[in-house]
Each structure stands twice: as C-alpha cells, then as structure tokens.
Amino acid sequence: MLHLPIANADVNAWALLLIGFCVGVLGGFFGIGGAFIVTPTLNILGFPMAFAIGTDIAHIFGKSIVASYKHALLRHVDFKLGLIMGVLSMSGLSLGKQAVLYLEKIGQVGPTVRTVYIILLFSVGLFMIWEYNRYCQLPEKQKQEAERSISKLARWMQRVKIGPYISFPASNVKSVSIWIIVFLGIFAGFLSGFLGVGGGFVRVPVLIYFLGLPTVMAVGTDLFSILISNSWGAYIYAISGKVEIIGALVMVVGAAVGVQIGSAATVYVKGMKIRLYFAITLLLAGTAVLLKQLLLAALAGYLMMMAAVILSGSIIVMLIRAVNRDTCQRQQKNSLNSSK
C-alpha cells in the first residue's frame, strides 16, 4: 500500500500504475484525458472527491504533454484551434472549480458530480452508438463518403452569420463565428473544473459534430487543448491543497507508456470505429458511476477497472494485428518486386 499524505489515503500503487497505463492507451486513442474513468475510480479507491478531481487534473496535464507530442508527429493537431480552445477553457475551469468547492462546503459534491457524470456519459455515448448503427446500414460506397463528410450540425454552425469570423486551415474549417468557439471553449472548461476532467469526452464530439473536424484531427487537437487548459487547472487545484502529487506522478508514469500505444493505433483504425469504441467506453463508465450512486461502490470499482483494462487491451490487439498485416503486405510486395 502507498500512503498519500496530502489526501490522507492509503492506496495500492500497482492499481494507480495500471489505471495510468490503461487510461493512457484510451486517451491517446480517443483524444481524452480519461478523467471520466480516473476521477470516479480514485474516489472508489479512497480519495475524497475533491482530491480525486484535483489529482486527476494534475495527472491529465502530465500525460497530455506526451500525447500531444505524439499526435503532433502524426500531423493530427490543429495548433491554432487547440490553443484558442485551451485558453478559453481556463476561464470556464475556474468557474467549475468554484462550484466544486462550494458543493464540498455544503457536503453535496460527491452525489452532484456523479449525477452530472451519469447524464453526460449516457447522453453522448448513446448518441454515438446510434450514429454508428446508422453508418453500418449504408452501402460501402456511402460509408467511404460518410467517413469524409461533416455533420449537418457542423454545416449549420459554419453558416451562422455572427461576426467576427475565424478559419482553421489545418482542420479544413474555412469560416466560423468566433462566438461559437468562445462558447464551446468556456463550456468545456467549466466541465473540466467541475467534473475533474480534461473536457475531452465532451470536446471531442463537439469538434467532430459542431465544427466538422475529422475524427483523428479532433483527437489530437483536443489533447493539445487539454494540455493548455489543464496547466491552469492543475495550478489552481494545487494552491487549494487538493492535489495528491505522489498519486498523480505514479499514474503519469503508466500513462506515458500507454499514450504511445493509443496514439499509434489511430493511424490504423478508421474514424467511425474510433467513435464506436469511444461510445462503448462512455457507456461503461456511466454504468460504473451509476452503481456508485446506488451505493454499490465495490461493484462499480471492478466494472470501471475491467472496462479500462478490456478496452485498452482491445486497442493494443488492434494495433498489433494492423502492424502485422502491414508487415506481411510489405514483405509480399518486396517479394513480387524482387522476382521481376
């Protein structure tokens, strides 16, 4: 057992390392901080909710440095959009933090945060499952077009005529009202501070469905945005004494390895498949938080950990298969060329 003096909690160090690794894989693959898994899990392991939120924000900041660098090498980051969203999120994050501290003062932080988690996780997850099911019913040719097309909502957003306007060439977003960007950035920041998340499980769908970014570009851009906003989040929670730095560092060690795997997997997996796995992750996390709300903490903890382990394992298997397939194809091609 590892004693954490700031949070006054004793936790299993190997459990923290495993959480960091699994969430690192999921974060690198989905473009999320993974706090919708980590914050409730830390709470289940014995962290008071306010410490779980602050510690996870610090862990996400460290992990995002590695993840952003990896996705930048893959050209999956729109730095202009990510920087603007990250800076805007800082103001919203301060509002979220104040809400958490107030709820802690009146003794309602745990149930309230878990209720908001449940609503958001199930809403976003079910919508993405519905979208994937509709995609699967399309003919093969239309599937290829659907992968490249943007949503009707994104087209409508780009037609909003409220100036001034801004464009993001790296994401192929030609013109959008800056007020839409301001609202989305502050809203995601508020969720970061209130739920102890990087905002990714909301911001990635927002970037895809509201702004029309390709899935892999939304993944990388969100990780860079999380890096910007969570630097501030980690600071304000630390000065409030709500960050258990030893626990955060243990998770970052595992996450630094996991994000390399998850980021590499985005090169081989189609965008719609990423969305499907993302939706499954949200629904499993939402179910675990619901069980915690129903006072089934032990069952919730097992489900949360098993979900993270199984999903991260599935991503690793997909990556290994894809690399082996590409290796075989290259060997066959080289054999044919040498025989000519």
matplotlib code that plots the C-alpha trace (Angstrom):
import matplotlib.pyplot as plt

x = [0.0, 1.1, 0.4, -0.6, -0.1, -1.9, -5.1, -4.5, -5.4, -3.7, -4.0, -2.4, 0.5, 0.1, -3.5, -2.6, 0.1, -2.4, -5.0, -2.4, -1.4, -4.9, -6.2, -3.0, -3.9, -7.5, -6.5, -4.0, -6.6, -9.7, -8.1, -9.4, -7.9, -9.8, -10.9, -14.4, -12.7, -10.0, -11.8, -14.6, -12.0, -9.9, -12.9, -13.8, -10.2, -10.5, -9.7, -12.1, -13.9, -12.3, -8.8, -9.8, -10.7, -7.5, -5.2, -6.6, -6.4, -2.6, -2.2, -4.0, -1.7, 1.4, 0.0, -1.1, 2.4, 3.4, 0.2, 0.2, 3.8, 3.0, -0.1, 1.8, 4.3, 1.4, 0.0, -3.2, -3.1, -4.6, -2.5, -4.4, -7.8, -6.3, -4.6, -7.8, -10.0, -7.4, -7.1, -10.9, -11.3, -9.2, -11.9, -14.6, -12.3, -12.1, -15.9, -16.1, -13.6, -15.6, -18.7, -16.9, -15.5, -19.0, -20.6, -17.8, -18.6, -22.3, -21.5, -23.0, -20.0, -20.0, -23.6, -23.9, -20.7, -21.7, -25.2, -23.9, -21.4, -24.2, -26.3, -23.4, -21.8, -25.1, -26.3, -23.1, -22.5, -26.0, -25.9, -22.6, -23.9, -27.0, -24.8, -22.5, -25.5, -26.8, -23.4, -23.3, -26.6, -25.1, -23.8, -20.0, -19.6, -21.7, -19.7, -16.5, -18.3, -19.6, -16.1, -15.0, -18.2, -19.1, -22.4, -25.4, -24.9, -21.3, -22.6, -25.2, -22.6, -20.3, -23.2, -24.0, -23.6, -22.5, -19.1, -16.2, -15.2, -12.2, -10.8, -8.7, -7.0, -5.3, -8.7, -10.3, -12.7, -12.9, -15.1, -17.0, -18.3, -15.8, -18.6, -19.3, -15.7, -15.9, -19.0, -17.7, -14.3, -15.8, -18.4, -15.7, -13.6, -16.4, -16.9, -13.1, -13.2, -16.5, -16.0, -12.2, -11.9, -9.9, -13.3, -12.4, -15.4, -17.5, -15.0, -14.1, -17.8, -18.1, -15.1, -16.5, -20.2, -20.2, -17.1, -16.7, -13.2, -12.1, -12.0, -8.2, -7.8, -10.3, -8.4, -5.0, -6.4, -8.3, -5.2, -3.3, -6.2, -6.3, -2.6, -3.2, -6.3, -5.1, -1.9, -4.1, -6.4, -3.5, -2.2, -5.5, -6.3, -2.7, -2.8, -6.1, -4.3, -6.4, -3.7, -2.0, 1.2, 2.6, -0.5, -0.5, 3.2, 2.6, -0.3, 1.8, 4.5, 2.0, 0.2, 3.5, 3.8, 0.1, -0.3, 2.4, 0.3, -3.0, -1.7, -0.1, -3.3, -5.2, -3.1, -4.5, -8.2, -10.9, -12.6, -16.1, -14.6, -12.8, -16.2, -17.8, -15.1, -15.4, -19.1, -18.7, -16.2, -18.6, -21.5, -19.4, -18.0, -21.6, -22.8, -20.0, -20.8, -24.5, -23.6, -21.6, -24.6, -26.6, -24.1, -22.6, -19.1, -17.2, -19.1, -18.6, -14.9, -14.5, -16.5, -14.5, -11.2, -12.3, -13.7, -10.4, -8.4, -10.5, -10.8, -7.2, -6.3, -8.6, -6.8, -3.4, -4.6, -6.0, -2.6, -0.6, -2.9, -2.7, 1.1, 1.5, -0.9, 1.1, 4.4, 3.0, 1.8, 5.2, 7.0, 4.7, 5.3, 9.0, 8.9, 7.0, 9.4, 12.4, 11.0, 10.5]
y = [0.0, 3.5, 6.2, 9.6, 12.2, 15.1, 13.2, 11.1, 7.9, 4.5, 3.1, 0.3, 1.7, -1.0, -0.1, 3.5, 2.5, 0.2, 3.0, 5.4, 2.9, 1.9, 5.5, 6.5, 4.0, 5.2, 8.8, 8.5, 6.7, 8.8, 12.2, 12.5, 13.0, 9.9, 11.5, 10.2, 6.9, 8.1, 10.6, 8.1, 5.3, 7.4, 8.2, 4.5, 3.7, 6.0, 9.6, 12.2, 13.6, 17.0, 15.3, 12.8, 15.7, 17.8, 14.8, 13.7, 17.1, 17.1, 13.6, 14.6, 17.6, 15.4, 12.8, 15.4, 16.6, 13.2, 12.6, 16.0, 15.5, 12.0, 13.3, 16.3, 13.9, 12.2, 15.6, 15.2, 18.5, 21.9, 24.1, 27.3, 25.8, 23.9, 26.9, 29.1, 26.4, 25.8, 29.4, 29.9, 26.8, 28.4, 30.9, 28.2, 25.9, 28.5, 28.6, 24.8, 24.7, 27.3, 25.2, 22.1, 23.9, 25.3, 21.8, 20.4, 23.1, 22.1, 18.4, 17.7, 17.4, 13.6, 12.9, 16.0, 15.4, 11.7, 12.7, 15.1, 12.4, 9.9, 12.2, 13.3, 9.9, 8.2, 11.0, 11.3, 7.5, 6.6, 9.2, 7.9, 4.3, 5.5, 7.2, 4.2, 1.9, 4.2, 4.3, 0.4, 0.3, 2.4, 0.8, 0.5, 3.5, 5.7, 4.6, 5.9, 9.2, 9.3, 9.0, 12.1, 14.2, 16.6, 16.5, 18.7, 20.5, 21.4, 22.8, 24.8, 26.1, 27.2, 29.2, 31.2, 34.9, 36.5, 38.2, 38.3, 35.1, 32.8, 29.9, 26.9, 25.7, 22.7, 21.3, 22.4, 24.7, 27.7, 30.1, 30.0, 32.6, 33.3, 33.5, 29.8, 29.0, 31.2, 29.4, 25.9, 26.7, 28.1, 25.3, 22.6, 24.4, 24.6, 20.8, 20.3, 22.2, 20.8, 17.1, 16.9, 16.0, 17.4, 18.0, 15.6, 13.3, 16.4, 18.4, 15.6, 15.1, 18.9, 19.2, 16.4, 17.3, 21.0, 22.1, 19.2, 18.1, 14.6, 12.2, 11.8, 15.6, 16.1, 13.5, 15.3, 18.8, 18.1, 16.6, 19.8, 21.9, 19.8, 20.4, 24.2, 24.3, 21.7, 23.5, 26.2, 23.6, 21.8, 25.1, 26.3, 22.9, 22.7, 26.0, 25.0, 21.9, 19.4, 17.7, 14.5, 14.9, 11.4, 9.7, 11.9, 11.1, 7.3, 7.5, 9.7, 7.0, 4.4, 6.9, 7.9, 4.4, 3.9, 7.1, 5.9, 2.8, 4.6, 7.4, 4.9, 2.9, 6.0, 5.6, 2.2, 2.4, 4.2, 7.2, 5.6, 2.7, 5.0, 6.7, 3.2, 2.3, 5.8, 5.4, 2.0, 3.5, 6.3, 3.8, 1.5, 4.5, 5.8, 2.4, 2.3, 5.8, 4.9, 1.8, 4.1, 6.4, 3.3, 2.6, -0.4, 1.0, -2.3, -3.5, 0.0, -0.2, -3.6, -2.6, 0.6, -1.2, -4.1, -1.7, 0.2, -2.9, -4.7, -1.6, -0.7, -4.4, -4.4, -1.3, -3.0, -6.1, -4.0, -2.2, -5.5, -7.0, -3.9, -3.7, -7.4, -7.0, -4.1, -6.0, -9.0, -6.8, -5.1, -8.4, -9.7, -6.5, -6.8, -10.5, -9.6, -6.8, -9.0, -11.7, -9.4]
z = [0.0, -0.8, 1.8, 0.3, 3.0, 1.4, 0.8, 3.9, 2.0, 1.5, -2.0, -4.0, -6.0, -8.7, -9.1, -9.7, -12.2, -14.1, -14.1, -15.6, -18.3, -19.4, -19.4, -21.3, -24.0, -24.1, -24.0, -26.9, -28.9, -28.2, -27.6, -24.0, -20.6, -19.4, -16.2, -16.5, -15.7, -13.3, -11.1, -10.1, -9.7, -7.4, -5.4, -5.2, -4.1, -1.2, -2.4, -1.2, -4.3, -4.3, -4.0, -6.8, -9.1, -8.3, -8.5, -11.8, -13.4, -12.5, -13.9, -17.1, -17.5, -17.3, -19.7, -22.2, -22.8, -24.1, -26.0, -27.7, -28.9, -30.3, -32.2, -33.5, -35.1, -36.8, -38.0, -36.1, -34.3, -35.3, -33.0, -33.7, -32.7, -29.8, -28.4, -28.6, -27.1, -24.4, -23.4, -23.4, -21.2, -18.4, -17.5, -17.6, -15.5, -12.7, -12.6, -12.4, -9.5, -7.5, -8.0, -6.7, -3.6, -2.8, -3.1, -0.9, 1.7, 1.9, 1.7, -1.7, -4.0, -4.4, -5.4, -7.5, -9.6, -10.1, -11.2, -13.9, -15.0, -15.5, -17.6, -19.8, -20.3, -21.2, -23.5, -25.5, -25.6, -26.8, -29.5, -30.9, -30.8, -32.8, -35.3, -35.8, -36.2, -38.9, -40.6, -40.7, -42.7, -45.5, -48.7, -48.9, -51.2, -49.0, -46.0, -47.6, -48.2, -44.7, -43.3, -45.2, -44.8, -41.9, -39.9, -40.8, -37.4, -38.4, -41.8, -39.9, -37.4, -40.3, -41.8, -38.6, -39.6, -36.4, -36.9, -36.5, -38.2, -37.9, -40.0, -39.2, -42.4, -40.7, -39.9, -43.2, -41.2, -43.6, -41.6, -38.3, -35.9, -33.2, -30.7, -31.2, -30.4, -27.3, -26.0, -26.7, -25.1, -21.9, -21.6, -21.9, -19.4, -16.9, -17.2, -16.7, -13.4, -12.2, -13.1, -12.8, -16.5, -19.4, -21.1, -23.8, -23.6, -24.4, -26.6, -29.0, -30.0, -30.2, -32.5, -34.7, -34.8, -34.2, -36.1, -38.6, -37.8, -39.0, -36.0, -35.8, -36.1, -33.2, -31.2, -31.5, -31.3, -28.1, -26.4, -27.2, -25.8, -22.7, -22.2, -22.3, -20.1, -17.5, -16.9, -15.3, -13.7, -12.0, -10.7, -9.1, -7.5, -6.2, -4.5, -2.9, -1.5, -3.5, -5.5, -4.2, -6.2, -5.4, -6.7, -9.8, -10.6, -10.3, -12.8, -15.2, -15.3, -16.5, -18.8, -20.5, -21.9, -22.7, -24.8, -27.2, -27.9, -28.2, -30.4, -32.8, -33.1, -34.6, -37.7, -38.4, -37.2, -39.2, -37.7, -37.3, -35.5, -33.1, -32.4, -31.7, -29.1, -27.6, -27.2, -25.5, -23.1, -22.2, -21.5, -19.4, -17.4, -16.9, -15.7, -13.1, -11.8, -11.6, -9.5, -7.2, -6.9, -5.9, -3.1, -4.9, -4.7, -4.9, -8.0, -9.6, -8.9, -10.5, -13.6, -14.0, -13.9, -16.1, -18.7, -18.8, -19.0, -21.6, -23.9, -23.7, -24.3, -27.4, -28.8, -28.2, -30.1, -33.0, -33.2, -33.2, -35.9, -38.1, -37.8, -38.6, -41.6, -43.0, -42.4, -44.4, -47.2, -47.5, -47.5, -50.3, -52.3, -51.8, -52.9, -56.1, -56.9, -56.4, -58.6, -61.6]

ax = plt.figure().add_subplot(projection="3d")
ax.plot(x, y, z, "-o")
ax.set_aspect("equal")
plt.show()
